[in-house]
Amino acid sequence: MNGLLCYCRQGFEPELAAELSERAASAGLAGYARTQRNDGYVLFVCEEAAALDAALPWRELIFARQKLRLIEELRALDPSDRITPMLAALPRDARYGELWVEHPDSDAAKPLAGLARSFGNALRPALRKAGLLSAKEDTRLPRLHVVFVDGDHAFLAQSAPADASPWPLGIPRLKLLPDAPSRSALKLEEAILTLMTPAQREQHLRAGMTAADLGAAPGGWTWVLTRQHLHVTSVDNGPLRQHVLDTGLVQHLRADGFRWQPAQALDWMVCDMVEQPRRVAERMATWFREGWCRQAIFNLKLPMKKRWDETRLCLELFAEQAGKPLQVTAKQLYHDREEITVLATPRQRG
Ligand SMILES: C[S@@+](CC[C@H](N)C(=O)[O-])C[C@H]1O[C@@H](n2cnc3c(N)ncnc32)[C@H](O)[C@@H]1O
């Protein structure tokens, strides 16, 4: 079976299917999406799977939590021996650096977590004995994924660790610290971890940098920025938690985030205002066009319908109106609900 298997947030299969179909078509590759609402994954069947894989980097996919290259679909697996057909389906000359046994993050598949854990423990030694799995984790080799969608139905797939989510199920395990002012703090933490590379984090998130946080109350995103020792102007008519103000790094302004502008250019602007996505995209573009910030992370809350169309439209609007070349990365993060998170940075030369 040729194609891709991508995980997504349950309920966002149509958006992911539309994204994959459109991106495959623009790369000149024929294929079709196979999906069912609330499955938490989409298959994109395509004969030219290698070309498709290369044309759709995981980082650039908005609705895909994970991107895997399909090897085989196995149905009617015998619960007393699922290992033999799996070994038979893998190419003899394959060698994997790691094994992840997973299931989609859907209501129907979550109960398969126990099976995935115990099956992984049984399959690992069998793969090693067959010479298919390295003795120790090796991220230079492809990673093998077994994806159970039912007790007797699984997909074999592989990922390239450099072009895939580094977390099983594509879900980063972030802990909400007790002093985080809101759960929203996890969204910005995940955005920094997922949308930025380690080199970008080191270079662009440094102590002493300046930031604005639009729609800041009760202070989760501001708190994340102060933990990186940034100086933050937090704009919101609502109150910020006292311990955030006590960092000495925060100025709280009770103002309208759609009107306020900084007196001097800032290193960062972040925005979590709940508003119509087009209005937010336009305001974010104004910040770049006017040179008020060098880089930004912002949320776009999606409507109930035509969410892929709205996503594409907002990102196009933002890119057009920003008036300068930007590197834009957008993702529906695990901690995002009906929204996506966007990182915009100056485009690197070369
Ligand atoms: C989802 S909450 C932000 C949560 C925050 N990022 C955190 O981590 O705690 C959205 C906030 O946007 C604020 N907001 C909405 N419209 C605004 C506007 N026009 N100007 C300033 N703040 C606004 C609301 O008051 C609300 O506090």
PDBQT file of the ligand as one rigid body, heavy atoms in Angstrom, charges set to zero:
ROOT
HETATM    1  C1  LIG A 401      -7.972  32.945  25.594  1.00  0.00    +0.000 C 
HETATM    2  S1  LIG A 401      -7.820  34.349  26.578  1.00  0.00    +0.000 S 
HETATM    3  C2  LIG A 401      -6.084  34.554  26.662  1.00  0.00    +0.000 C 
HETATM    4  C3  LIG A 401      -5.408  33.613  27.578  1.00  0.00    +0.000 C 
HETATM    5  C4  LIG A 401      -3.961  33.951  27.773  1.00  0.00    +0.000 C 
HETATM    6  N1  LIG A 401      -3.208  33.793  26.514  1.00  0.00    +0.000 N 
HETATM    7  C5  LIG A 401      -3.321  33.089  28.820  1.00  0.00    +0.000 C 
HETATM    8  O1  LIG A 401      -2.425  32.305  28.493  1.00  0.00    +0.000 OA
HETATM    9  O2  LIG A 401      -3.691  33.195  29.989  1.00  0.00    +0.000 OA
HETATM   10  C6  LIG A 401      -8.294  35.636  25.528  1.00  0.00    +0.000 C 
HETATM   11  C7  LIG A 401      -8.118  37.018  26.111  1.00  0.00    +0.000 C 
HETATM   12  O3  LIG A 401      -8.239  37.952  25.048  1.00  0.00    +0.000 OA
HETATM   13  C8  LIG A 401      -8.750  39.136  25.607  1.00  0.00    +0.000 C 
HETATM   14  N2  LIG A 401      -9.230  39.994  24.523  1.00  0.00    +0.000 N 
HETATM   15  C9  LIG A 401     -10.233  39.757  23.632  1.00  0.00    +0.000 A 
HETATM   16  N3  LIG A 401     -10.369  40.813  22.813  1.00  0.00    +0.000 NA
HETATM   17  C10 LIG A 401      -9.446  41.716  23.191  1.00  0.00    +0.000 A 
HETATM   18  C11 LIG A 401      -9.076  43.001  22.729  1.00  0.00    +0.000 A 
HETATM   19  N4  LIG A 401      -9.720  43.587  21.708  1.00  0.00    +0.000 N 
HETATM   20  N5  LIG A 401      -8.053  43.644  23.352  1.00  0.00    +0.000 NA
HETATM   21  C12 LIG A 401      -7.403  43.075  24.386  1.00  0.00    +0.000 A 
HETATM   22  N6  LIG A 401      -7.712  41.859  24.859  1.00  0.00    +0.000 NA
HETATM   23  C13 LIG A 401      -8.715  41.197  24.275  1.00  0.00    +0.000 A 
HETATM   24  C14 LIG A 401      -9.801  38.673  26.590  1.00  0.00    +0.000 C 
HETATM   25  O4  LIG A 401     -10.011  39.651  27.578  1.00  0.00    +0.000 OA
HETATM   26  C15 LIG A 401      -9.147  37.401  27.161  1.00  0.00    +0.000 C 
HETATM   27  O5  LIG A 401      -8.506  37.671  28.387  1.00  0.00    +0.000 OA
ENDROOT
TORSDOF 0
